[in-house]
Structures are given as structure tokens and as C-alpha cells.
Amino acid sequence: MIFERKIKDLITLFNNRKYEKLIFETESNFNDKEINSQVLMILGLARMKLPNRNFKDVLLAIKNFKKGYILEKKSKIGLECLVYYLYGVSEKAKQENSLSLDEYEDTKKFFLEAKSNFNYNEKLYHAISLLNVNTTNVDFRQNVLKELIDKDFYKEKTLVFEYIYNNNLRYDWSQKEFFDFTNKIKDKLQLINLPKIQQLKKKKIKIGFVSSNLVSDHSVTYFIKDLFNYKNEKFETHIFSDLETKQEDDTTETIKKSVDFFHNISKKNNAELASLLRSLGIDVLIDINGYLGKGRIEIFNSRVCRLQISWMGYNNTIGLNHSDYLIADKNLILEKEKALYKEKIIYLDEIWNSHAGLNIQRKYNPLPSQNSGAFTLGSFNNYLKISDDTIIVWSEILRKIKNSKLILKSSVSYSEIHFKKLFENEGVLDRVVFKNKSSKLEEHINLYKDIDLCLDTFPYTGVTTTCEALWMNIPVISMAGFNFNSRCGESILINSNLKDLVAKNKDDYISKVVSLANDSDKLKKIRKFIFDEVLKTNTFNTKKFAANFWKSILDTYTNHK
């Protein structure tokens, strides 16, 4: 009876937001035997709700929730403790921008236990879905997201968008499945009620670009900055930046100066953004985030501008009600495949984007194996792009090339690199070197000097990393793909006059790499050709690209009905 009254008092304190007193009362008046899962849950929630909560409070709350779950794994209270534990760990990961492998393994183990005990629970699945950092295990994450979506969970659209994006990382979906799924979800997304667009005569066409990544060293900046330096005077250019003001830096400032108007939209919701676009009279809106942004792509489900175009940020169909056009090139989407994309295709003449180059002096990089005696392969793509298929092929290459090693380096840090086990199963883990994320761009670029030959990932190929390698005169072997996203590496190499580096299939990929590893003279000739010629090609000719880009947009705008 006394214990029940003490619990009731805690609940009253909690409801009255007397969190500090609740914590004091619990620590002072409850003995060890009375600290059950319910008490631990209330205590942890009080810590998380403290008005001046600090990081130590978060850690203590996580400890409370974890203990509460362990004490009563099969009870509803225990399940609630686990849900709050997962939310707490997610908060901790956001603050630290990292998560220990042990902690990640705990969250995964506890989730699977609870799934076994309770089957599907929306709160449990939602909580684990927020822990999207520090693991390369795409399959586990996709299974969680798929079960949420199958249960009609559309409260957090960004999780649905992530699920779509992640399917580009593996061969699980055909292009038709991308088309069908995106076509299906549009009915679940917000429709913003807006008046009909009035056609007014203007001196210039107002064109806007939506991005959340216009900061130093982000890959998108290398493909967009020269576009504004060579802009067509028939356009009035606007940037709609979803970056928080405090995150803006020198690169942001440079881009601000190269456009006519810069708008920070980080504090606006989608309806407010749509109203802003209308009030400014934006004629053409180009999204360069795609499904990777903060859910801004959802405005393409409504008619916010006369023309709504997707470019660069997400290289596949968006599929929403008013995603009108998709910018590509003839290497990426074949004529016979156009029906598999919701959008009409704007085919640029040669390449769908062009790299502005690096602010690092180019010097010819000789073949490192000539001095080291070891043949060094490398891939600096995001680890999420390294599929099981890729690992099997790379492992076979390592077995076939004597004294070879593979250097892997990601632009994102991961505590759990699940494919280490796959390399171990293939018997080549001791020949794979994992490099940490570089803090400075120059440090990252200089690592290419140690690489004899770069290997592209598949089906999700590299774009920025391929351009970086070519800038450093390092050849890249890429795989021919089956859709826009999986053909990006192919298009870059074709436009760099390096078509012979595109493999038709896995066997051809292995053959090309092994052949070059065993023919140093040929490899040196290719490296010299890249150094001498690649900056003259479409891949790096941003002036030529910009002229084609602006003309294509102007023609599309003029002919659009």
C-alpha cells in the first residue's frame, strides 16, 4: 500500500512537471527492491524532460530505460522502457554524432528480442527506425522500414523517402518497382491548396534551386557553382537553402554572391515554402535534394510552380503528382526506358552534370606500385554503396592479383561495418585497409596518390569520387547499370573518353581490373592520358555544360504546355 502510494506520488509529480523533485524523491525514498521497471521508466522520462537537460541527464535516462527493459523484457512496461531507451540512444547519437559498436549491438539485440515477444509494435519499430547512424547494414534497416510502411506508417515521410533511396543501394528493385512504389505513395503525401498559377509577362524567367547542402566540400557544390558563374541572362536565379543559418560558411557565401537572390528556408514548413515560391513568382523550381533532403521533395506533390524539375541530388524517378521533368543524358536513360520514369526526360547533350574541379594544384601521380611492389586498389565511396555483390567481386579480384590490397574510405564514419564479416568469409579481410573519414579535403584527395586503380561500387555507383579520382589521374573501373542511378559511373567515363573502363558485367569487371594490374605499361598510358586530357572533356567542361543546361531549361520552359 505504501509502495503504491509512492508510485502515485511520482506520477503526480510527473504530471505537474516537477521533474527535479521527482528525481530527488526517487533517489531518496525508494530502496533497491522498489526500483522496478515502472519506477525506472518514470525516472528516465523525468530526466529527459528536465528544462535544463544536459548530456549527463540523457546518459542517466538511457541507463534507467535499459535497466527497466532488462528487468521486465516480456511485460508492456518493459516494452515501453525499451522504446524510450531507443529514443534516448538516438538522442545521444545525434549529440555525439557517433554510437559505439557495443551500444548499437545492444539496440539491435533488444529490438529483435522484443519483436519476438510482441511481434509488430509501431512505437518499437519507429524508435529503432530513428537509429539510422553508424551501421552499414542496409538490409536490416530496410526490413524495419518496410514493415512500418506495410502497416501504413506515413507519419514521418522522411522514413518513407529513405526507404525509397535505400533501394537504389541494392539490386532488390527493378526500375518498374521504383516507378510503381513512388506512384503509389503520392496519395499518402501532403497536397497543398494553392490558387491557379497566373501567367504574367516578365522580363526574366524566375528559376529557383532547392538544396540543403550548399556548404564547403559537399559534393553538390562542385556540380552547381560554375552553373551560376556561366548563367544565362534570361533567367533570374534564386537559391532556397534548407541549411540552418549557423551552418553556412564561405562556400555558402560564394554561392550567395553568384545568384540574384538567396532565401534561407530552414525554418519554414512545406506549406510556407510553397506560399513563398508563389509570392516570389518562381516559374521553374529545380530540386537538387531528391529523397535525400528534409522532405522538401514533398512539395512536388503539389503544383507550386509552372515547371518542377528534379536534378542531380537523386538520380531516379521522383514519381509525385507534379514532378514534371527529370534531367539526364542519353547514357543514363535509354529511349525505350522512358515509360519507367514518371517525369518527362530533359536530355542534356552530353552529360547530366559537370564537375568544377578542385582547388588543389594538379600534378601527375606516377603508378605507386612501381615503387611499393604491392598493387593498391581503392574505393572512397560511401560505405552504404558497398553491396554484397560488390564485395564478392572485389574479393575475387584480390585473390587473382598477387600482392594486392584494397583501401576503403567513406565520407561518413561508421562504428559497425557489417561487410567486414563478408570480406572475412571470402578470406581476404587481411588485405583490406579501412581508413577513417578525413577532416580536411586535401588530406582526403592526397590519399589517391597511394592508389593504382580505383574500383567503383555497384549498383549505386560513385559520382563525386569518380571525378576526384580522374582529377588525380587515377583510372576507375565502373559497371554498366540497368537504370539512371546505376549508370552514373558509366556516363562519367564515357564523357571522359574512357569508355573501355566500363565493364559489361561482373566477369568483365574482374577481367578488366586483373588485366590492368598485370599490364603496368597500359595502366601508365591510361593514367597519363587522364592527366593530359580529362579536364578538356565533358566531365569537367563546366562552361560548355552550363550553356547546354540553360538552353535546355529555356527550351523546356518555352515549349511546356
Residue, then its C-alpha position, 0 to 999 in steps of 0.5 A: m500500500i505504501f509502495e503504491r502510494k509512492i508510485k502515485d506520488l511520482i506520477t503526480l509529480f510527473n504530471n505537474r512537471k516537477y521533474e527535479k523533485l521527482i528525481f530527488e524523491t526517487e533517489s531518496n525514498f525508494n530502496d533497491k527492491e522498489i526500483n522496478s521497471q515502472v519506477l525506472m521508466i518514470l525516472g528516465l522520462a523525468r530526466m529527459k524532460l528536465p528544462n535544463r537537460n544536459f548530456k549527463d541527464v540523457l546518459l542517466a535516462i538511457k541507463n534507467f530505460k535499459k535497466g527497466y527493459i532488462l528487468e521486465k523484457k516480456s511485460k508492456i512496461g518493459l516494452e515501453c522502457l525499451v522504446y524510450y531507451l531507443y529514443g534516448v540512444s538516438e538522442k545521444a547519437k545525434q549529440e555525439n554524432s557517433l554510437s559505439l559498436d557495443e551500444y548499437e549491438d545492444t539496440k539491435k539485440f533488444f529490438l529483435e528480442a522484443k519483436s519476438n515477444f510482441n511481434y509488430n509494435e509501431k512505437l518499437y519499430h519507429a524508435i529503432s527506425l530513428l537509429n539510422v547512424n553508424t551501421t552499414n547494414v542496409d538490409f536490416r534497416q530496410n526490413v524495419l522500414k518496410e514493415l512500418i510502411d506495410k502497416d501504413f506508417y506515413k507519419e514521418k515521410t522522411l522514413v518513407f523517402e529513405y526507404i525509397y533511396n535505400n533501394n537504389l543501394r541494392y539490386d532488390w528493385s527493378q526500375k518498374e518497382f521504383f516507378d510503381f512504389t513512388n506512384k503509389i505513395k503520392d496519395k499518402l503525401q501532403l497536397i497543398n491548396l494553392p490558387k491557379i498559377q497566373q501567367l504574367k509577362k516578365k522580363k526574366i524567367k524566375i528559376g529557383f534551386v532547392s538544396s540543403n547542402l550548399v556548404s564547403d566540400h559537399s559534393v553538390t557544390y562542385f556540380i552547381k557553382d560554375l552553373f551560376n558563374y556561366k548563367n544565362e541572362k534570361f533567367e533570374t536565379h534564386i537559391f532556397s537553402d534548407l541549411e540552418t543559418k549557423q551552418e553556412d560558411d564561405t562556400t555558402e557565401t560564394i554561392k550567395k554572391s553568384v545568384d540574384f537572390f538567396h532565401n534561407i528556408s530552414k525554418k519554414n514548413n512545406a506549406e510556407l515554402a510553397s506560399l513563398l515560391r508563389s509570392l516570389g513568382i518562381d516559374v521553374l523550381i529545380d530540386i537538387n535534394g531528391y529523397l535525400g533532403k528534409g522532405r522538401i521533395e514533398i512539395f512536388n506533390s503539389r503544383v507550386c510552380r509552372l515547371q518542377i524539375s528534379w536534378m542531380g541530388y537523386n538520380n531516379t524517378i521522383g514519381l509525385n503528382h507534379s514532378d514534371y521533368l527529370i534531367a539526364d543524358k542519353n547514357l543514363i536513360l535509354e529511349k525505350e526506358k522512358a515509360l519507367y520514369k514518371e517525369k518527362i526526360i530533359y536530355l542534356d547533350e552530353i552529360w547530366n552534370s559537370h564537375a568544377g574541379l578542385n582547388i588543389q594544384r594538379k600534378y601527375n601521380p606516377l603508378p605507386s606500385q612501381n615503387s611499393g611492389a604491392f598493387t593498391l586498389g581503392s574505393f572512397n565511396n560511401y560505405l552504404k554503396i558497398s553491396d554484397d555483390t560488390i564485395i564478392v567481386w572485389s574479393e575475387i579480384l584480390r585473390k587473382i592479383k598477387n600482392s594486392k590490397l584494397i583501401l576503403k574510405s567513406s565520407v561518413s564514419y561508421s562504428e559497425i561495418h557489417f561487410k567486414k564479416l563478408f570480406e572475412n568469409e571470402g578470406v581476404l579481410d587481411r588485405v583490406v585497409f579501412k581508413n577513417k573519414s578525413s577532416k580536411l579535403e586535401e588530406h582526403i584527395n592526397l590519399y589517391k596518390d597511394i592508389d593504382l586503380c580505383l574500383d567503383t561500387f555497384p549498383y549505386t555507383g560513385v559520382t563525386t569520387t569518380c571525378e576526384a579520382l580522374w582529377m588525380n589521374i587515377p583510372v576507375i573501373s565502373m559497371a554498366g547499370f540497368n537504370f539512371n542511378s546505376r549508370c552514373g559511373e558509366s556516363i562519367l567515363i564515357n564523357s571522359n573518353l574512357k569508355d573501355l573502363v566500363a565493364k559489361n558485367k561482373d566477369d568483365y569487371i574482374s577481367k578488366v581490373v586483373s588485366l590492368a594490374n598485370d599490364s603496368d605499361k597500359l595502366k601508365k598510358i591510361r593514367k597519363f592520358i587522364f592527366d593530359e586530357v580529362l579536364k578538356t572533356n565533358t566531365f569537367n567542361t563546366k562552361k560548355f555544360a552550363a550553356n547546354f543546361w540553360k538552353s535546355i531549361l529555356d527550351t523546356y520552359t518555352n515549349h511546356k504546355 
